[in-house]
């Protein structure tokens, strides 16, 4: 949900082209949404400030708690020690 939230905000700001039906597009590609929980929010807030983007900090927290891999080219994830694909 953090990525969907970021996409929606960037589309509203004109930084991304809006996706007409983002929910349907996500489902059509086989992605399963990961809800943001209280534990995710608390963990994201407690992270060291290696990365100041709140959306990316949420992804780090979710990856840590859920044992998931982040897919990104952003090298600022490295200090958190989470697995990253595509750096």
Helices and strands as residue ranges (DSSP letters): H 2-12, H 22-28, H 38-46, H 54-66, E 70-71, G 75-80, E 84-85
